[in-house]
Amino acid sequence: MKIGELAKRAGVSHRTVHYYENRGLISPVSREEGSHRMYEEEALQRLEKIAALKRLGLSLEEIADVIDLYFQSSGGMLDGKKKVIDILKAQLKKVDDQIDELSDFRSDLIRNIRHMERLYEEALPSKT
């Protein structure tokens, strides 16, 4: 498929495809006459995996470190697979820490709302 179709199917811009190609995250399989890049289905799968890893909060550097491991056969490169596990576990820890912070922030908000509601109720004129 040409870059336009790849970009459309992946929901990214042509520029993003070029950027990822320059970073070595994806690559065309060939060039047509007129130097159009041609991509296989794996390029689309890679773009989808990149998007998923970005949603998980991984940086492009971290993605570059692990993306090839997702597309290898199940054998070999145990050290690389361990690296993926370590990166994903570190990201999970970050998410858990953020959840804890947000939970504390939520509790503070609720406490402040209740306090302000009490002050508001006390400031209302009495109905006698």
C-alpha positions as CSV (number, residue, x, y, z in Angstrom):
1,M,0.0,0.0,0.0
2,K,1.1,3.6,-0.6
3,I,1.9,6.0,2.2
4,G,-1.5,7.8,1.8
5,E,-3.5,4.6,2.4
6,L,-1.2,3.5,5.2
7,A,-1.6,6.9,7.0
8,K,-5.4,6.9,6.5
9,R,-5.8,3.3,7.8
10,A,-3.5,4.0,10.8
11,G,-5.2,7.4,11.5
12,V,-2.0,9.3,11.3
13,S,-0.6,12.0,9.0
14,H,1.8,11.4,6.1
15,R,4.3,13.4,8.1
16,T,4.0,11.0,11.1
17,V,4.6,8.0,8.8
18,H,7.8,9.8,7.5
19,Y,8.9,10.7,11.0
20,Y,8.5,7.1,12.2
21,E,10.3,5.9,9.1
22,N,13.2,8.2,9.8
23,R,13.3,7.0,13.4
24,G,13.5,3.4,12.2
25,L,10.2,2.4,13.7
26,I,8.7,1.4,10.3
27,S,10.1,0.9,6.8
28,P,8.8,0.6,3.3
29,V,9.3,-2.7,1.6
30,S,10.0,-1.2,-1.9
31,R,9.6,1.8,-4.1
32,E,7.4,1.9,-7.1
33,E,8.3,3.8,-10.3
34,G,8.1,7.5,-9.5
35,S,9.7,6.6,-6.1
36,H,6.5,6.0,-4.3
37,R,7.1,4.0,-1.1
38,M,5.2,0.8,-0.7
39,Y,4.3,-0.6,2.7
40,E,3.1,-4.1,3.7
41,E,0.5,-4.9,6.3
42,E,3.2,-5.1,9.0
43,A,3.8,-1.4,8.7
44,L,0.1,-0.8,9.6
45,Q,0.4,-3.2,12.5
46,R,3.6,-1.4,13.7
47,L,1.8,2.0,13.6
48,E,-1.1,0.5,15.6
49,K,1.3,-0.9,18.1
50,I,3.2,2.4,18.3
51,A,-0.1,4.2,19.0
52,A,-1.0,1.7,21.7
53,L,2.4,2.0,23.4
54,K,2.1,5.8,23.2
55,R,-1.3,5.6,24.9
56,L,0.4,3.6,27.7
57,G,2.7,6.6,28.1
58,L,5.9,5.2,26.6
59,S,8.2,7.6,25.0
60,L,9.3,7.1,21.4
61,E,12.8,6.2,22.7
62,E,11.2,3.4,24.8
63,I,9.0,2.4,21.8
64,A,12.1,2.3,19.6
65,D,13.8,0.0,22.1
66,V,11.0,-2.6,22.1
67,I,8.9,-2.3,18.9
68,D,11.0,-4.9,16.9
69,L,10.5,-7.4,19.7
70,Y,6.7,-7.4,19.2
71,F,7.2,-8.5,15.6
72,Q,9.7,-11.3,16.1
73,S,8.8,-14.9,16.2
74,S,8.2,-16.3,19.7
75,G,11.7,-17.8,20.0
76,G,15.0,-16.1,20.8
77,M,16.1,-12.7,22.2
78,L,15.1,-13.4,25.8
79,D,17.1,-10.4,27.0
80,G,15.0,-8.2,24.6
81,K,11.7,-9.6,25.8
82,K,12.9,-9.0,29.4
83,K,13.5,-5.4,28.5
84,V,10.0,-5.1,27.2
85,I,8.7,-6.5,30.5
86,D,10.8,-4.1,32.5
87,I,9.7,-1.1,30.5
88,L,6.0,-2.1,30.8
89,K,6.4,-2.7,34.5
90,A,8.0,0.7,35.0
91,Q,5.2,2.3,33.1
92,L,2.6,0.4,35.2
93,K,4.3,1.8,38.3
94,K,4.0,5.3,36.9
95,V,0.3,4.8,36.2
96,D,-0.2,3.4,39.7
97,D,1.5,6.4,41.2
98,Q,-0.6,8.7,39.1
99,I,-3.8,6.9,40.3
100,D,-2.7,7.4,43.9
101,E,-2.0,11.1,43.3
102,L,-5.4,11.5,41.6
103,S,-7.2,9.7,44.3
104,D,-5.6,12.0,46.9
105,F,-6.5,15.0,44.8
106,R,-10.1,13.8,44.5
107,S,-10.4,13.4,48.2
108,D,-9.1,16.9,48.7
109,L,-11.6,18.3,46.2
110,I,-14.5,16.5,47.9
111,R,-13.4,17.9,51.3
112,N,-13.1,21.4,49.9
113,I,-16.5,21.2,48.2
114,R,-18.1,20.1,51.4
115,H,-16.4,22.8,53.4
116,M,-17.5,25.5,50.9
117,E,-21.0,24.2,50.9
118,R,-21.2,24.5,54.7
119,L,-19.8,28.1,54.5
120,Y,-22.4,28.9,51.8
121,E,-25.3,27.4,53.8
122,E,-24.2,29.3,56.9
123,A,-24.0,32.6,54.9
124,L,-27.6,32.3,53.5
125,P,-30.1,34.5,55.2
126,S,-32.2,32.7,57.8
127,K,-35.7,31.8,56.8
128,T,-37.9,32.7,59.8
